[in-house]
Amino acid sequence: MSDKTGRNAPTEQESREVAEAARETEWTAPSFVRELFLGNFRLDLIHPYPQQTPEDRQKTDAYIAKLRKFMEEKVDSDAIDRTGELPEEVVQGLRDLGAFGLKIPEEYGGVGLSQLGYGRTIGMVTSKDGNLTALLSAHQSIGVPQPLKMFGTPEQKKKYLPRLAKGAISAFALTEGGVGSDPAALSTTATPTEDGEAFILNGEKLWCTNGTIAELLVVMARTPSKTKNGKEIPQITAFIVETDWPGVEVTHRCHFMGLKALQNAVIRFDNVRVPRENIIWGEGRGLKLALMTLNTGRLTLPMSAAYGTKVAVEVARKWAAERVQWGAPVGKHDAVAQMLGGMAADTFAIESMAELSAALADQAKNDIRLEAAIAKLWTTEIGWRIVDDLLQIRGGRGYETADSLEARGEIPIAVERMMRDFRINRIFEGSSEIMRLFIAREAVDTHLSVAGELINPKASAGQKVGAMAKAGAFYATWLPKQFFGKGQLPSYGEFGPLAKHLRFAERTSRKLARSMFRAMAQYQAKLERKQALLGRFVDIGAELYAISATCVRAQSLRDEPNGREAMRLADVFCRRSRLRIRQLFSELWVNADDSTYKLAQGVLKGDYSWLEQGAIQAVPDGGRLTSNPGGAARPAGERISGERVATQVGASG
């Protein structure tokens, strides 16, 4: 099948090659999480717990104080949710406070906050209104400012950064109707003019957050392919596009179950002339730019999750203490107490992981692609569970709208809005399922570089012999190290009662590495199809990162006024996390994955459509649920590769 550009829909191999080419293939800096997956528990990479410098903290605190006052006095979140609109006076107020230039350097008129300072600021905004978080973060985490800071020319920075800092809103445009996780299927094109001074942009983009009000866009488009060894190499390029240029048209504003005021658009480009000097970083480097930008850009979501769950704990705590049933506050009853204690412990862990990951980004001496990805995945998954527990504790009042509560005389606590707004975090900038595939791909990168040809069905006999020698030399020294380490010794004594959890993490990192090695040996090339198994590996690694971050942070707070409480929060979190890890390990080799997959294929073929009988049909016979112009279904069991990474920006751009 072909798409509306006339190209044939890409094959799975073509899709894989495009995305693999966009990956960062080198590990030139250390990574705690990467080492963890290899069985090397490098606590020295995160301990002592990195802190903001006094100057940066003072600057951040002063700015947050100003913005907090504005949020408390000028923002009516219930009205924003009710009307689905952002009041112009609120947007202008944010402009006046410099909130659109939080990460833009002062030399260009921005506030110049660090990544951690920015995260704390956006987190505070989230605690009041997720719509404003989306507005500010889509603008400067994945919009024009971040890639321009990282890859822009001096001329581009001088032209656009001051304008962005003053409040010219930006958006990111990658996703298309048929393109989410498959960048090779990109149909938007940018064709060079005859004089070579510009490109003519044509296509349509979906889910561009801020798109309805943006002045500037980062647009990903297909530029002319290159040829290497007789093979066509697709090129995807990033352009800065101004929305008032002829041919740029917002054709639809998208509406969602939550974030009712999200300014999310379908944008069409019809023969838009884009000057060559508006290419960011260079032709053919668009996907890599997007992925590298998001190494820090996605850190907004963990900090937002942390502050959203802070509010959840506050509401749950006050309600559980006030609401009396059967002669006692509901928080005294074990069923509710278990939820409340878990919410508090998990919130401490979420904030620990979010802060640590942001601080590592600020240090600029670590490769944080895995830390950021796991932080995004884990904090939004655990955060969703916290919000769900909050609604359960609040009961009917949690399900009731704030307006309804207020109308009958109760405090309008919008738990149902919180739930609607939070849910997108598991999809924004890469669904949890896609993030697990990305993390798994990076986690096994060392093994693939060492033994990849051994499990490559297309490798020649000679290649396999060479790979066998290389793998033998590596695993002869690596594998024995996975059976003994500090976790078997009375180590980490400076952590006091938390030392046992770090010893567990060290032992378990080696067990995880051994298990991944076993899976590669057992499944070989088929491993990339075992997505449920890979997901469990990733989830174990995420829990180990959470345990590590939580213990290190609690240790840093040990002598502070709330040090005893921090240690208790960390201890309870680690106990619960260890139970989750044991369950994940138990399901690695004994599970229902294969039978469930076979059942799903039967469902896809319609063998079980009789289950649907009696219900009113939601999809008309012959109706299509996708706007994929090519209409090509992906092969069963998508491959584990960098191609999955592109969907990190899915619902955001």
C-alpha positions in Angstrom: 0.0 0.0 0.0 1.1 3.6 -0.5 0.5 6.7 1.5 -0.9 10.0 0.2 2.6 11.1 -0.9 2.7 8.1 -3.3 5.4 6.3 -1.4 4.9 2.6 -0.5 4.3 2.1 3.2 7.7 1.2 4.8 8.6 -2.3 5.6 9.4 -3.3 9.2 13.1 -3.5 8.3 13.0 0.0 6.8 11.3 1.4 9.8 13.8 -0.2 12.1 16.8 1.1 10.1 15.5 4.7 10.2 15.0 4.7 13.9 18.3 2.8 14.7 20.1 5.5 12.7 18.6 8.1 15.0 19.8 6.4 18.2 22.7 7.7 20.2 25.0 4.7 19.6 27.9 5.8 21.8 28.0 5.8 25.6 30.7 8.4 26.2 29.6 9.2 29.8 28.7 7.0 32.8 25.1 6.1 33.5 23.9 4.6 36.8 21.0 2.8 35.3 23.0 1.4 32.4 25.5 0.0 34.8 22.7 -1.4 37.0 21.3 -3.4 34.0 24.8 -4.8 33.5 25.0 -5.9 37.1 27.4 -3.1 38.2 25.8 -1.2 41.2 27.7 2.1 40.8 26.2 3.9 43.8 29.1 6.4 43.5 27.4 7.9 40.5 24.4 9.1 42.5 25.8 9.3 46.1 26.2 11.7 47.7 22.8 12.9 46.6 23.4 15.8 44.2 22.0 19.1 45.4 21.3 22.5 43.9 24.0 25.0 44.4 23.1 27.6 47.0 23.0 30.3 44.3 20.7 28.2 42.0 18.4 27.3 44.9 18.1 30.9 46.0 17.3 32.0 42.5 14.8 29.2 42.1 13.1 29.8 45.4 12.8 33.5 44.7 11.2 32.9 41.3 8.8 30.2 42.6 7.6 32.6 45.3 6.6 35.1 42.7 4.9 32.5 40.5 3.2 30.8 43.4 1.5 34.1 44.4 0.3 34.5 40.8 -1.0 31.0 40.7 -2.8 31.3 44.0 -4.4 34.7 43.2 -5.1 34.7 39.5 -5.7 31.1 38.4 -9.1 29.6 38.7 -8.5 26.0 37.7 -12.2 24.9 38.0 -13.2 27.7 35.6 -10.4 26.7 33.2 -11.6 23.1 33.3 -15.3 24.2 32.9 -14.7 26.5 29.9 -11.9 24.6 28.3 -10.0 27.9 27.7 -6.9 29.6 29.0 -7.8 33.2 30.0 -5.7 35.6 28.1 -5.0 37.5 31.3 -3.5 34.3 32.8 -1.3 33.7 29.7 -0.2 37.3 29.6 0.5 37.2 33.4 2.8 34.2 32.8 4.5 36.1 30.0 5.0 39.1 32.3 6.6 36.8 34.9 9.0 35.3 32.3 7.5 31.8 32.7 8.0 31.1 29.0 11.7 31.6 29.4 12.4 29.5 32.5 15.2 27.5 30.8 16.4 30.2 28.4 19.7 31.7 29.5 19.6 35.2 31.0 21.8 36.5 28.1 18.8 36.0 25.8 16.3 37.5 28.3 15.3 34.2 30.0 15.1 33.3 33.7 18.0 30.9 33.3 16.9 28.2 35.8 18.7 24.9 36.1 17.0 21.7 35.1 16.2 21.0 38.7 15.1 24.5 39.3 12.9 24.4 36.2 11.4 21.1 37.4 10.6 22.4 40.8 8.9 25.4 39.3 6.8 23.4 36.8 6.0 21.0 39.6 4.5 23.8 41.6 2.4 24.8 38.6 1.2 21.3 38.2 0.0 21.2 41.8 -2.5 23.9 40.8 -3.3 23.3 37.1 -2.1 20.7 34.6 -3.3 22.8 31.7 -0.7 25.4 32.5 2.0 22.8 33.0 1.2 21.5 29.4 1.3 25.1 28.1 4.7 25.9 29.7 6.4 22.5 29.3 5.4 21.8 25.7 6.8 25.2 24.9 10.2 24.9 26.5 10.8 21.1 27.1 10.0 19.9 23.6 9.2 23.2 21.7 11.7 25.5 20.0 13.8 26.7 23.0 15.3 23.4 24.0 16.5 22.1 20.6 17.6 25.7 19.8 19.7 25.8 23.0 21.3 22.5 22.2 21.8 22.6 18.5 20.9 26.1 17.2 23.4 28.3 15.4 24.4 31.6 17.1 22.3 33.4 14.6 19.3 31.3 15.3 19.6 31.7 19.0 20.0 35.5 18.7 17.0 35.7 16.4 14.5 33.4 18.3 15.5 32.9 21.9 14.7 36.5 23.1 11.4 36.3 21.3 10.6 33.0 23.0 11.7 34.3 26.4 9.2 37.1 26.1 6.3 34.7 25.5 6.2 33.8 21.8 4.6 30.4 22.4 6.1 27.4 20.6 5.1 23.8 19.8 6.5 20.6 18.4 5.2 18.8 15.3 6.2 15.2 14.6 3.2 13.0 14.9 0.9 12.4 11.9 -2.3 10.5 11.5 -0.5 7.4 10.5 2.8 8.1 12.3 3.4 7.7 16.0 6.1 5.2 16.8 7.2 4.6 13.1 9.2 7.6 11.9 10.0 5.9 8.6 6.3 6.4 7.6 6.6 10.1 7.9 4.7 11.7 5.0 5.3 15.4 5.6 7.9 16.5 3.0 10.3 19.4 2.6 11.5 19.8 -1.0 14.4 22.1 -1.8 13.8 25.0 -4.1 15.7 25.1 -7.4 18.0 27.8 -6.0 18.6 25.7 -2.9 17.9 28.6 -0.6 14.7 27.3 0.9 12.4 24.2 1.3 8.8 23.8 0.3 6.9 22.1 3.2 3.8 20.0 2.6 1.9 17.8 5.0 -0.2 17.6 8.1 0.7 17.1 11.8 -1.5 15.7 14.6 -1.6 16.4 18.3 0.6 19.5 18.4 0.3 20.7 21.9 0.2 24.6 22.0 -0.5 24.4 18.2 -3.6 26.5 18.3 -1.8 29.5 19.8 1.8 28.9 18.8 3.9 31.5 16.9 6.8 29.1 16.3 7.0 25.4 15.6 9.7 22.7 15.4 8.5 20.7 12.4 9.9 17.3 11.4 9.8 16.6 7.7 11.2 14.2 5.2 13.9 15.8 3.0 15.5 14.2 -0.1 16.9 10.8 0.7 20.6 10.0 0.4 22.1 7.0 -1.3 24.8 4.9 0.4 26.2 1.7 -1.2 23.3 1.8 -3.6 20.7 1.9 -0.8 18.3 4.8 -0.2 18.7 6.3 3.2 15.6 8.3 4.3 16.4 11.8 5.8 14.2 13.5 8.4 15.0 17.1 9.2 13.9 19.6 11.9 12.8 23.1 10.8 11.8 26.2 12.7 8.5 27.3 11.1 6.6 30.5 11.9 2.8 30.0 12.0 2.0 33.3 10.3 3.8 32.2 7.1 1.6 31.6 4.1 0.4 28.1 3.9 0.4 27.2 7.6 -3.2 26.4 8.8 -4.6 25.1 12.0 -7.4 22.9 10.8 -8.7 21.4 14.0 -8.4 21.8 17.8 -8.3 18.4 19.5 -10.2 17.9 22.8 -9.5 15.3 25.4 -10.9 13.6 28.6 -8.6 15.7 30.8 -6.6 18.9 30.4 -9.7 20.5 28.9 -7.9 23.7 28.0 -5.1 21.9 26.2 -4.3 23.9 23.1 -3.7 20.9 20.9 -4.0 21.2 17.1 -4.0 19.5 13.7 -1.8 21.7 11.6 -1.6 21.6 7.8 1.3 22.9 5.7 0.5 23.8 2.1 3.5 24.8 0.0 5.1 26.7 3.0 8.4 28.2 2.1 11.0 27.6 4.9 14.4 29.3 4.5 17.4 26.9 4.6 18.8 28.8 7.6 15.8 27.6 9.6 17.1 24.0 9.7 18.1 23.1 13.2 21.4 21.2 13.4 21.5 19.9 9.8 19.7 17.9 7.2 18.8 14.4 8.1 19.4 14.9 11.9 15.8 15.6 12.9 15.0 12.4 14.7 18.3 12.3 16.6 17.6 15.9 17.6 14.2 15.0 18.9 15.5 12.1 20.9 18.5 14.0 22.4 16.3 16.9 23.3 14.0 14.6 25.2 16.8 13.2 27.3 16.2 16.3 29.4 12.8 17.4 28.0 11.0 14.4 29.4 12.2 15.1 32.9 9.3 17.5 33.3 6.8 14.7 33.7 8.5 13.1 36.7 8.6 16.4 38.6 5.0 17.1 37.6 4.0 13.6 38.9 5.8 14.3 42.2 4.0 17.5 42.8 0.6 16.1 41.7 1.0 13.2 44.2 2.0 15.7 46.9 -1.5 17.2 46.5 -3.0 13.7 46.5 -1.3 12.9 49.8 -2.5 16.1 51.4 -6.1 15.6 50.4 -6.1 11.9 51.4 -4.4 12.7 54.8 -6.9 15.5 55.7 -9.9 13.5 54.6 -8.8 10.3 56.3 -8.3 12.1 59.5 -11.6 14.0 59.4 -14.0 11.4 58.0 -15.3 9.2 60.8 -16.9 5.8 60.1 -17.7 3.0 62.7 -16.5 5.3 65.5 -13.0 6.1 64.2 -11.4 8.2 61.4 -11.2 6.1 58.2 -7.4 6.5 58.3 -7.4 4.4 61.4 -9.0 1.4 59.6 -6.3 -0.8 58.1 -7.6 -1.0 54.6 -7.4 2.8 54.2 -4.2 3.1 56.3 -2.5 0.7 53.9 -3.4 3.0 50.9 -2.4 6.2 52.8 1.0 4.8 54.0 1.7 3.5 50.5 0.8 6.9 48.9 3.2 8.8 51.2 6.1 6.4 50.7 5.6 6.3 47.0 5.4 10.1 46.8 8.7 10.4 48.6 10.2 7.9 46.1 8.7 9.7 43.1 10.2 13.0 44.2 13.5 11.4 45.0 13.8 9.8 41.5 12.6 13.0 39.8 15.0 15.3 41.6 17.9 12.9 41.2 17.4 12.6 37.5 17.1 16.3 37.0 20.2 16.9 39.2 22.2 14.4 37.1 21.2 16.3 34.0 22.5 19.5 35.6 25.8 17.9 36.4 26.3 17.4 32.7 28.8 14.6 33.3 26.4 11.6 33.0 24.6 10.0 30.1 21.0 10.3 31.5 19.0 8.8 28.6 18.1 5.8 30.7 17.6 7.7 33.9 15.2 10.1 32.2 13.3 7.4 30.4 12.9 5.3 33.6 11.9 8.3 35.6 9.2 9.2 33.1 7.9 5.6 33.0 8.0 4.8 36.7 6.9 8.0 38.2 3.8 8.3 35.9 2.8 4.7 36.5 3.2 4.9 40.3 1.7 8.4 40.3 -1.4 7.1 38.5 -1.9 4.5 41.2 -1.6 7.2 43.9 -4.3 9.3 42.3 -6.5 6.2 41.9 -6.1 5.5 45.6 -7.0 9.1 46.5 -10.2 8.8 44.6 -11.0 5.5 46.4 -10.3 7.1 49.8 -12.5 10.1 49.0 -15.3 7.8 47.7 -18.3 9.5 46.2 -16.8 12.9 46.8 -13.8 11.9 44.8 -16.0 11.0 41.8 -18.1 14.2 42.2 -17.1 17.3 40.4 -15.7 20.4 42.2 -18.6 22.5 40.9 -21.1 20.0 42.3 -19.4 19.8 45.7 -19.3 23.6 45.9 -23.0 23.9 44.9 -24.0 21.9 47.9 -21.7 23.6 50.4 -18.5 21.5 50.5 -15.0 22.5 49.7 -14.5 22.0 45.9 -11.7 19.6 45.9 -11.4 18.4 42.2 -10.2 14.8 42.6 -12.0 13.7 39.5 -10.3 16.5 37.5 -7.0 15.5 39.0 -7.6 12.0 37.7 -8.6 13.1 34.3 -5.7 15.4 34.0 -3.1 12.9 35.3 -4.0 10.1 33.1 -2.3 11.5 30.0 1.1 11.3 31.7 1.3 7.6 30.9 0.9 8.5 27.2 2.5 11.9 26.9 6.1 11.8 25.4 5.9 8.1 24.9 3.4 5.6 26.2 4.5 3.3 29.0 4.7 0.4 26.6 6.8 2.3 24.2 9.1 3.5 26.9 9.7 0.0 28.1 10.8 -1.0 24.6 13.1 1.9 24.4 14.6 1.2 27.8 15.0 -2.5 27.0 16.8 -1.7 23.7 19.3 0.5 25.5 19.6 -1.9 28.5 20.8 -4.7 26.2 23.0 -2.5 24.0 26.2 -3.8 25.5 25.1 -7.4 24.9 24.1 -6.6 21.4 27.4 -4.9 20.6 29.3 -7.9 22.0 27.1 -10.8 20.8 24.7 -9.3 18.4 25.9 -11.2 15.4 25.5 -14.5 17.2 21.7 -13.9 17.4 21.4 -12.2 14.0 19.7 -14.6 11.6 21.3 -12.7 8.7 24.8 -13.0 9.9 27.2 -15.1 7.9 29.1 -18.1 9.3 32.3 -16.0 9.3 30.6 -13.2 11.2 29.2 -15.6 13.7 32.7 -17.2 14.3 34.2 -13.7 14.9 31.3 -12.8 17.2 31.7 -16.0 19.2 35.3 -15.2 19.9 34.5 -11.6 20.9 31.6 -12.7 23.1 33.7 -15.5 24.7 36.3 -13.0 25.8 33.8 -10.6 27.2 31.6 -13.0 29.1 34.6 -15.0 30.5 35.3 -12.0 32.7 31.8 -10.4 33.0 29.7 -13.4 33.9 31.7 -14.6 37.0 31.3 -11.1 38.5 27.5 -11.5 38.5 27.6 -14.0 41.3 29.3 -12.1 44.1 29.5 -8.5 45.2 29.0 -6.0 48.1 25.4 -7.1 48.6 26.7 -10.3 50.3 28.9 -8.3 52.7 28.0 -6.0 55.6 28.3 -3.0 53.4 26.7 0.5 53.0 26.9 1.0 56.8 26.7 4.8 56.5 23.0 4.3 55.5 22.0 2.9 58.8 18.7 1.0 58.7 18.6 1.6 54.9 21.8 -0.3 54.3 19.9 -3.6 53.9 17.9 -2.2 51.1 21.0 -1.1 49.2 22.6 -4.5 49.7 19.4 -6.0 48.2 19.6 -3.6 45.3 23.2 -4.6 44.6 22.5 -8.3 44.8 19.4 -7.9 42.7 21.2 -5.8 40.0 23.4 -8.8 39.4 20.5 -11.2 39.4 18.8 -9.0 36.9 21.9 -9.0 34.7 22.1 -12.8 34.9 18.5 -13.1 34.0 18.8 -10.9 31.0 21.8 -12.9 29.9 19.8 -16.1 30.3 17.0 -14.7 28.2 19.3 -13.7 25.4 20.8 -17.1 25.4 17.5 -18.8 25.5 15.5 -16.8 23.0 18.3 -15.3 20.9 16.8 -13.4 17.9 13.3 -14.1 19.2 14.0 -12.0 22.4 13.0 -8.8 20.6 9.5 -10.3 20.2 9.2 -11.1 23.9 7.9 -7.6 24.9 6.2 -8.7 28.1 9.4 -10.4 29.3 11.5 -7.3 28.4 9.0 -5.2 30.2 9.5 -7.1 33.4 13.2 -6.6 33.1 12.7 -2.9 32.7 10.3 -2.7 35.6 12.8 -4.5 37.9 15.4 -2.0 36.8 13.0 0.9 37.5 12.3 -0.4 41.0 16.0 -0.7 41.7 16.6 2.8 40.5 13.8 4.0 42.8 15.2 2.1 45.8 18.6 3.6 45.2 17.3 7.2 44.7 15.1 7.0 47.7 17.8 5.7 50.0 20.4 8.2 48.8 17.9 11.1 49.3 16.8 9.9 52.7 20.4 9.7 53.8 21.0 13.2 52.6 18.1 14.4 54.8 19.1 12.3 57.8 20.3 15.2 59.9 17.7 17.6 58.8 14.6 18.5 60.9 12.5 15.8 59.1 15.3 13.3 58.8 13.7 10.6 60.9 10.5 10.8 58.9 12.4 10.7 55.6 14.2 7.5 56.7 10.9 5.9 57.6 9.3 6.8 54.3 12.3 5.4 52.5 12.2 2.2 54.6 8.6 1.5 53.9 8.9 2.3 50.2 11.9 -0.1 49.9 10.0 -2.9 51.7 7.1 -2.6 49.3 9.3 -2.2 46.3 11.2 -5.4 47.1 7.9 -7.3 47.2 7.1 -6.0 43.7 10.6 -7.0 42.5 10.2 -10.5 43.8 6.8 -10.8 42.0 8.4 -9.6 38.8 11.2 -12.1 39.0 8.7 -14.9 39.7 6.9 -14.1 36.5 10.0 -14.0 34.2 9.9 -17.7 33.4 6.5 -18.8 34.7 3.8 -16.7 33.1 0.9 -16.7 30.7 2.5 -14.7 28.0 2.5 -17.2 25.1 -1.1 -18.3 25.7 -2.3 -14.7 26.0 -0.5 -13.8 22.8 -2.1 -16.7 20.9 -5.5 -15.7 22.3 -5.0 -12.1 21.2 -4.2 -13.2 17.7 -7.5 -15.1 17.6 -9.3 -12.0 18.9 -7.7 -10.0 16.1 -9.0 -12.4 13.5 -12.5 -12.2 14.9 -12.6 -15.7 16.3 -14.0 -14.3 19.6 -16.3 -11.6 18.2 -19.2 -13.6 19.6 -18.1 -12.2 23.0 -19.4 -8.8 21.8 -22.9 -10.0 20.9 -25.7 -8.2 22.7 -23.9 -4.9 23.1 -24.7 -2.0 20.9 -22.0 -1.7 18.2 -19.6 1.1 18.7 -17.7 0.7 15.4 -19.8 0.3 12.2 -19.0 -2.7 10.1 -16.3 -1.6 7.6 -15.5 1.5 9.7 -11.9 2.4 10.2 -10.5 3.7 13.5 -7.2 5.0 12.1 -6.4 7.8 9.9 -3.3 6.0 8.6 -3.2 7.0 5.0 -1.3 3.9 4.0 -3.6 1.6 5.9 -0.7 -0.8 6.4 -0.9 -2.9 9.6 2.4 -3.5 11.4 3.6 -7.0 11.6 2.7 -9.0 14.7 5.1 -8.3 17.6 6.9 -5.1 16.7 10.7 -5.3 17.0 12.7 -3.9 19.8 14.7 -1.0 18.4 15.2 2.7 18.4 12.1 3.0 16.2 9.9 2.9 19.3 11.6 6.0 20.6 10.1 8.4 18.2 6.7 8.1 19.9 8.1 9.7 23.0 6.7 12.9 21.6 3.5 11.2 20.4 0.7 13.0 22.2 2.8 16.1 22.7 3.6 16.8 19.1 
